[in-house]
Amino acid sequence: MTDEDRRAIEADCARLINLYANLNDEARWEEVAALYAEDGLMTRPTAPDAPIVGREALLAAFLARPPRTSQHVVANIVVEVESETEARAKSAILLFTSKEGPPLVGTYRDRFVKTGEGWRFAERRGALTW
């Protein structure tokens, strides 16, 4: 793999993380679920021990959320390319919501897989820092 190939994968995966935050804030749930591989897994930062597996289950979980106004701020994205079809990343997240209380600060640890649709989340594991 060339340096250019590696940088392209890093950029594609970082874009996926940022796109996820934007679509989430716009409540575009079908598009958010489509960012996952068919058998993708997610744990919310507020529920790290409750994995949701598969696009259908992910979409159902997103649709079941009560409406809210939110703004995700993602930073410190570092993507590690493992192969031409697999990568992983760690990023920091700051979440502002219309709920009362302070913003939430946490992290995501992601695994990516290249599919026929392009790069997708194989796993997205959230955790709260505070």
C-alpha positions, 0 to 999 in steps of 0.5 A: 500500500502506498502512502497516498493509499493510506492517506486516502483511507484515513481521510475516508474514515475520518469523513465517515466519523464527521458525517455520522455526527452531522447526520445524527444532529439532523435526525437523518436516521436512515442515512446514519444507519446506512453508514454501518456495515450490514452486521455493524455494531454500535454502543452508545456512550451512555450505554457502553454495555448494550450493543446494538447489532445490524443495520435494521436494529440500529435504525429501529434504535435511532427511530425510537429516540425521543426527539431532541436538538443536539450538536456533536463536536468531534475532535482528535480523530486518529485513524490507523489503517490496518489493511486495504479493507480494514481500519480503526480510529479513536476520536473525542466527542462533545455532545450538547443537547436540548436536555438540561444538564452539562454537555457530555464528553466521551470517546468513540473507538471505531473499526471500519471495513471497506464494503461494496458501498465504500467504507462503513463502520464495522463497530462504533463503541462509545464511552463517557469520560464525564 
